[in-house]
Amino acid sequence: MSEPARHTPLVRQARIAGLCYLVVIAGGLFVEGFVREPLIVAGDAAATIREIAAGEQLWRLGLAVHLLYLIAAALVGVILYGLLKPVQATLARAALVFTLVDVTIEAVSLLHLYVPLAMVEERGALGALGEGQRQALAYLEIGQFATGFGFALLFFAGFCTLTGVLIMRSRLMPRLIGVLMIAAGVCYFVNSLASILAPSVSNVLFPWILLPPFVGELSLALWLVVKGVRVRGTPRSG
């Protein structure tokens, strides 16, 4: 079998991973920029719940899109594991575990975002609670999602960092992409840890600290879609 033919499945898998990664990036931008940002009013529970009630279908669409892009994120992790396992199996396995833990925590945390909808659907069952109490509870649940999302990103930081290390040790992709992914992991880790230990510091860092992750992840996704992997490069064993 010729060398290009032997590597064709790897290139195809890489491009599928890249497409899935673009879905993750686009989905994340959509739910944050076009669903939660317009509907969540910072510091105002009553206004937030009114906005969600008025934009119920948009809120539901945001939940659906988030779930779908989490499936794509899991596929990215599985495919990259297969591509990078020959470089260093233990690191590749750890990266896969990190991303699957991230996806699991994030998916479970989405349940908090359904509470505002449940407040409307189960209004009769919650009759013992006043309107203000229901709004406060729903707003608190939205905050709990943000906390869970921050926890998930701590594990995603591990995935980004280890993936960057594996890329740098391989000949499948440019080393610069590996550097960018390591930087993405460091930024995610610092931002998530700061949100837990020093929220005031996190508020200062956000959103600029998320710019390097956006550049790194988008670079990896586009490279995988356009180039796949270098068919003449053989990953270093380890």
N, C-alpha and C positions, 0 to 999 in steps of 0.2 A: 504494500500500500504506500502511495506517495506521501511525502511529508505534509503538503497542504491538505490532502484528503484526510489524513490522520487527525489533523487539528481542527477540521471543520466543525465537529460537534462542540469543541471548546469555545470557538468563536460564536457559535449560535447560542450557547448557554450564556456567554458573557453578554451578548446583546439582549437576551431576555432579561438578565439581571439589570442591565442598564435601563431598559424600558420600565421595569417594575420600580426601580429607584426613582425615575422621573415621575411615576405615578405617586410615590410617597411624597416627593417634594411638592408637586402640584397640589395634592390633596391636603398637605399640611398648610400650605399658603392659603388655600381656599377656606378651610374651616377656621383658621385664625383671623384672616383678613376680611372675609366676606360673611362670616356667620357670627363668631363670638365677639369680635371687636365692635361691630355695629350694635349687637343686642345686649351686651353686658355693660351696664353703667357702673363704673367703679365707685364703691362706697355707698351705693343707693340700692337697697334690696327691692323696694317697691317699684322703682323705675325699671330695674332689670327684669322683674317678673312681668311687668306690663309689656315691655318690649318683646319678651319671649312669647307671651300669649298672642300678641299681635302678629308676630312672625313665626308662628308655630311650625308651619311647613318648612321654612328655612332652617329652623333649629333641628327638625327631624332629618332634613337632608344632610345637615352637618354631621349628625351622629352616624348616618349611613355611610357617608363618604369616609369618615374616620375609620370605621370598621373595615371598609374595603381596602383602604390604603395600609392598614395594619396587616392584612393578608399579604399584600404585595411586599411589605417590609420583611415578613417571615420568609417569603420566597427569595428575596435578595440574600438574606443570611444563609439559607440552605445552598443556593447556587454558588455564592462566593466561597463557602466552605469547601465545596467540591473542587473549585478552581485553585484554591490556595492551600489545600491540604498537603500536596506534594512539597510545598516550601517548608513547612514545619507543622506537623500534624497536631501537636498539642496546642499551639497558639491558635490554629484554625478552629480547633474544637472549642477552645475557650471563647473565641469571638462569636461562634454560633450560639453557645449557651447564653452569652451576654445579650445578644439581640433577641433571642427567644424569651428570656426573662423580661426584657424591656417591653416586648409586644404584649406579653401576658399581663404585666402590671398596668400598662396603658389601657388594654381592653377592659380589665376589671374596673379601672377608674372611670370609664365611660358611663358606668351605671349611675354615678353621681349626677351626670348631666341629664339623666332621664327623670330625676325627681321633680323638676319644675313642670314637666308634662304630666307626671303622675298627680301633682297637686290639682291640675285641672280635671283629669279623668276621674279621680277619686274624691271629688269635692264633698260628696255626701258622707263618705267614710271619715273625712277629716273635719266634720262639722264641729267637733269639740274645740278645735283650734280657731282662734280669731284670724282675720285676714292678714293682719300684721305678722302674726306668728307663722303662718304658712309662708309668707314671703321671706321672712328671716330664715326659716328652715331651708327653703329652696336655694336661697343665696348662699347659705353656709355650705350646702352640698356642692354648689359650683366651685366654691373655694377649695373643697376637699378634692375635687378633680384636679385642680391646679397643683395641689400638694402631691397627689399620686403621680401626675405627669412629671413633676420634678424628680421624684424618686426613680421613675422609669428612665429618665435621661442620664442618671448616674450609671446605669448599666449600659445604656447606649453609648456613653462616653468610652466604656471599655471596648465595645465593639469597634468604634471608630479608630481608637488608638491601636488596637491589635491588628486591624485590617491595614492600617497605614504601615505598621512594622512589617507585615507580611508582604505588602506590595514593594517596599524598599528592598527586601531580601530576595525578591523574585526578579525575573526579566520579562514578566508578562505585561507590565505597564510602566510608564515613566516613574522614576523615583520621586519626582516633584509631587505627583498625586499622593504618594505615600506620605510625604511631608505634610501636605495639606490635610490629609485625614487625621494624622497625629495631632495637628494643631486644632482640628475640629473636636477631637476627643478631649483635649485639655480644656478648651473653652466650655464645652458642655459640662465637664466635671466641676470647673470653677464656678460656673453660673448656678448649677444645681446645689452645690455645697453652700454657696453664699446665700441662696434663698432659704436654706434651712438654718444656718448659723447666724447670718447677718443680713436680714431682709433689706435693710437700708442700703447696704453695699450692693446687693443684687439690683436694686432699683436704679442705682447709678450706672451699673454695668450694662443693663438692658436698655435698648436692644442691640447695642453695638457689639457686644461680646458674641452675638450669634451670627455676625457677618462672616468670620472665618469658617465656621461650620457650613454655612450656605455655599461659600465658594468651593470648599473642599468636596462636599457631597455632590454638588452640581458638576464639578470637574470630573469626578469619578463616574457619575452616571452618563455624562455625555461621551466620555472616552469609551466606555463599555458599549454604548449604542453605536458610535461611529466606527471605532477601531476594533472592538472586541478585545482580544488579547493578541499579543505579538506571537504569531505562529512560528517564527524562527527562534524565539527565545525559549529556553528550557528553565523552569524554576529550579533554584538551588535546593538540594535536598538538605534536610536537617532533622 
